[in-house]
Amino acid sequence: MLTPHKLGLHNLLKFLSPVLRPVLNIPTKRRLENAVNIADLRLCAEKRLPRMIFGYLDTGSDDEISLRRNKDAYTQYDMHFKVLAGLSPPLDLSTKLFGSKVDIPFFASPSAGNRMFHHEGELAVAEVSKTNNSVYCLSTVSTTSFEQISQVLDHQHPKVFQVYVWKNVDLIKELLGRAKKQGFSSMALTVDGAWYGNRERDIRNGFTIPPAYTMSQIGQALRAPAWSWDFLSNPAIRYALIREDLPAENISNFVNSLLNPSFSWKDAEWLCKEWGDEGPRIIKGICRPEDAIKALNCGFSHIWVSNHVGRQLDTSPATIDVLPAIRKAVGPNVEIIVDGGIQRGTDIAKALALGADGVAIGKPYLYGLSAGGRQGVDKAFQILRRELDRAM
């Protein structure tokens, strides 16, 4: 199919961007300035994105029960506050995660294809991570390369490379080697994503990236002029770590074909040995205490409690509900990360109180990215940081 990018239209439109982009983003900028919480950022993202892109960001699997559970479970935990503690804001929120001192106990979770939401993509998230001295995580299906991230974050900055369970062992080895070379000191294996969840909103919305240029998608694009201009005036979206020479429209089936549902504990043990003593070995996607124990026995050093934010197996339990049992099973000395359902600084405080050492956020910063690029991501971080400081 002959697309605007294949015709090279972006090479012409980019010269108009300095004039047109600020004009098209006037409503976006105003909405972002008026946002006071993560729920507001979600509305900002919905206003700026085409329906199919927002649906992809916002959706869960099947009936989205786990998606709602993750969020609603936090409301079931009461905060029994202490008084007259003698503390004055701003508080010292610093901690140690993955062997590095960071200024805040939360960080941006790895997410595929950040340039899908805004042309600044992963680089915007990396810049905000640098500003906040927080952990940065890069997804295997990133639209930005290791080398580009390293231009923003030096080798000393704590960086995690997230790995999927690929069939191609040589590809895994290649990616691990490139990650080490660019200063990624931690590896996180995602184990709850060996299949693609049934995300029905994507089916209803006719989700494809890049767009298939159907009449429905063209109509959605016309109602989202700021996003559409960014998409058309910038280079085509590519999955930069796997096959940078192929545009995303050619690689989506290729990526799905790489996933290995038969990946086992034996394979996970091999991966830990392959990463070696480079740094922390994290397993992401644990919701059972016995699996946490298995992970430690096969070589992982860190546990990441996650249900893929409710996007994989629907009716799986809320991550905050299983966190205490996992903490009890592994003891006090194993570092635990939790994600899923975080919308408030009080949610972060509750997760820390129930046994987490760190908290990964996904949708909050992606709403911010979608709403306004780097400024939106920074706003998401500042909202949560302010709320956590107030809660503590």
N, C-alpha and C positions, 0 to 999 in steps of 0.2 A: 504494500500500500504506500502510495506517495503521500508523505506527511509534510507539514510546514518545515520540520527540522531537516528532512531529507532534501528539501528544496533550498535549504540554507537561509530561510526567512529570518532566523534569529540573528544572523550576521548583519542584516540591515536594520532590524528593529532595535538592536542594542544602542545604536547612535541616537535614537529618539528617547531612550529610557531616562536620561537625566532631566528631560522636560516632562514627559508623560507620567513616569512612575510617581513622583511626588503628588501630582494632581489626582491620580487614581487612588492614592492611599490617604487622601485627606479624611474621608469618613473612617477608615481603618485606624488612623492615628488618633482621631478624636475618641473613638470607642475605647481604644487601649488606654488612653489617659484617664478615662472615667472608670475603668475597671478597679474594683476594690477587693475582690477575692477570686479564687480559682473558678467558681461558678460563673463569674462575669467573664473571665477569659474564655471559658467554653463558649459562651454566647458570641463573643468577639470572633472566635474561630469559625463558628457556624455561619456568621454573616459574611466572612471573607472567602470561604472555601466553596467550591461547587459541592452539590449535595453528595455526590458519590465519594469525594475525598473526605468530607467531614464524616460521612457514614463509616468509612473504613477506619478512621481515627477513633470514633466514638463507640464502635460496635463491640458486642461480645458474641459468643457462639450460641446457637440454637435459640432458646427462649430468654437468653441473657440473665438467667437466674444468678449464676456465679458473679457476673459483672455487678449486679445490684448487691449481692451478699457482701462482696468485698468492701463496698462503701458503707452499707447499712450496719455491718457488724461493729464498726467503730462507735456508732451511736449507743450501743448496748453496754459500753464500758463507761462507768461514771468516774469522774475525777474528784477524789477525796482530797481537797486542797489543805495545805498547811498554812498557818498564818504567822505573822511577825518573824519571818525568816531573815530579815535584815539584808535583803538583796536589792541592788539598784541596777536597772537596765542601762546600757545593753549588757547582757550577760555573756560570759565566755562559753560559747557553744562548741568549742573545739574538741576534737577527739582523735583517735587513731583508727584508721581503717586500712586494711590490706597492707599493713606495715608502714604506713605513712601518716604523718600528722596532717589533719585537715581542719578547716575552720568551722565547718558545720557537719552535723551527723547525717545529712541527706545528700543525695546526688541524683543526677539524671541517669535513668536506666537505659540500656542499649535499645535502640529502636531502628527498624529497617527504613531505608529510603527517606531520610529527613528532607531532602530537596523536593520531595513530593508535596510537602506542606508549605514550603517557602524556599525561594532560590538560595537563601543563605545557608540552609541546611545544617549539616553537622558542624560546620565551622562556627556558626552562631552559638551552638551549645558548648563547643570547646572554649570559645572566648568567655562565656559566662562562667564556666567551670573554673577557668583561670582567675577571673575576677574574684570569685568566691572561695578560691583555694579548696575546691571540692573534687572528689573523684570524677574522672571522666571515663565513660564506657563507649566503645565503638562496636557496632554490630557487624557481623560478617557480611550482611547484605546492605552495607553502607553505600551511600552515593558520593562519598568522599574518601580519598585514599589515606593510607597510613602516613604517607609523606606530607600530605596537605595538613593533617592534624598535627604532625610534628613541627610544622612551621609556626603553629600557635602555642603548642604545649611542649616544653623542653623535656629532656629525658628524666629530670627529677620530679616532674609532676606525676602524681599517681594516675596511671592509665590502665584500664582493663580491656582486654580484647575478648569479645563474646564469640563463641564458636558453636556452630550447629553440628549435628551428627551426619556428616556427609558419607556417601558411599566411597568416594574417591579419596583414598588414604594419602596419595601424593599431594592432592590439593590441600588437605589438612596440614601436612608437614610444611608445605610451601607457605601457607598463611601464618603458621606459628613462627616460622623463621623470619618472615617479613615483620611480624609484630615485634619480636624481640629486637630486631635491628633498629626499629624506630622507637624503642624505649618503652614499650608496653610491658609492664612488670608483672601483671596478673592476667590469668586466663580463666574465663568463665564458660563452662560447658552447659548449654541449655538442653535439658533432658525432657522437657514437657512439650517439645515442638517437633517431634519426629513425624507428625502428620499435620495436615492443615485443617483447622477447626471449621465447622459448618457455620459460616458467618452470613446469615440470611439477609441482613441489610445490604451487604455487598451484592448479593444476587439480585435483589429487588432494584437496587440503584444502577445496575449494569456496570459495576466497578471494573475499570481497566486502567492500567498505567503503563505507558502513556495512553491518553484517550483514544478511543476507536473512531472518534468523529462521527458518531451517530447523531441523529436529529435531537435525541434526548440530551446527549452530552453537550452538543452545541448550545442548546437552550440553557443548560446549567452554567456553561462557561460565560454566556452573555450576562447572566445574573451575578457573576463573580468577576468583574472586570479587573480588579487588582491582581488576583491570583492568575487569571488568564494571561495578562500582559507579562507577568513574571515568567510564566511557563513558556510563552512564545518567544520572548526576547532573550532567553538564556539558553545555553547548550542543552541538548537532550539529556534526560535523566539516565544515568548509567549506574550499574552496580559496580563500584570502582575497585573492589577487592577481588572479585572473582574473574570476570572477563571484561576489562575496561574497554576493549575494542568493540564490544557488542552493546548496542543500545538496549534499554530495558524491555522494549517490545519484543526483542528476539531472545531475551535471556530468562523470562519468567518461567517458561516451561522447562528450560534447562536447570534452573534453580530447584524446581519441584522434583525433577528427576534425580537430583543429587542427594536429597534427604534419604536417610537410611533408617526405616522403622525397626529394623532388626538389631540395631545397635544395643549392646548388652553391657553388663557390669564388667565383663572381661575386656571389652573394647574401651570402656571408660578408664580402666586400670592402665591400658596401653597408652591412652592419651595423657594421663598424669605422668607417666614415665617419659613420654615424648617431650612434654613441657619441662620436665626436670626440676632443678632447683632454681630456676629463673626467678620465681616468685610465687605468690599465692595461687593455689589451684582451687577454683570455686566451682561448685555444682549448683546450677540454677534450675529450680523447678521441683523442689522437695516439698511434700505436704504430709509425709508420714514419718514418725520418729524412727521406725526400723530402717527406712531408706536413708535417713541421715546417718545412722550408725554404719550401714553398708558403705556409704560414700566415704566416710572417714577411713574405714578399713581398706578401701581400694586405692587410697592415696590422696583424696581431696583434703584440703586444709580448712576450707571455709564452706559454710552452708548458706544457700540463698533460698529462702522460703518463698515460693511463688506458684501460682496457678495460671501463669501467662495472662494475668489480668482478666481472667474469665473469658478468654478468647479461644480456648481449646476444648476441654471437657466440661460441658455445662453440668451444673449441680455439684461441682467439686466444692469443698468447704472454703469458707473465707480464710485467707491466710492469717489474719490476726487471731482467729480462733484456734488454729493449730500451732501457733508459735510457742505458747508456754510448754506444751508437751514435748516439742522438739528441743527446746532449751533444757528441759529436765533430762531428756535422753542423752544429750551430748555433754552435759555438764557446763560449768561456768567458764571454761577456758577456750572454747571453740567460738570463733567469731561467726555471728549470724546476721545475715541481711534479710530484710523482708520487703516485699512490694505488694501492690494491689489495694485499690480503694482509697489511697491517700488524697484528701482534698483540703485538709486544714493542718495548721501547725499543731493543733491539739491531737490530731491523729498521729503525727510523728512522735509526740511526747508519750502517747499511750503505747505505741509500738516499742519504744525504748524501755518503758516501764515493765512491759510484759516479756522482755528478754532479748530484744534486738540490739545489736551493736550499731547498726546503721540501717537507714531506710532509703530505698530506691523509689524515685517518682517517675512515672511515665506520662500519663495523660496531662497532668498539670503543665509540664514544660512544653509538651507538644501542642497544647492549646495556645500557649504563649507564642511558640514559634509560628504557628499558623496565623495567629492574630497580628504579628508584627515583627517577625524575624528575631534578631538579637535582642531588640528592645523588649519584645514580648517574653522571651525566655528569661531575661533579667527581671522582668516584672514578676513572673511566677516565682522565681527564687526569693525575691525581696518580700513578697506576700507571705510565703511560708516561713521565711526567716523571722520576720516581724511577729507572726502569730506564735511561732515556737518560743521566741524570746518572752513574749507576754505570758504564755502558758507556764513556762518554767519559773 
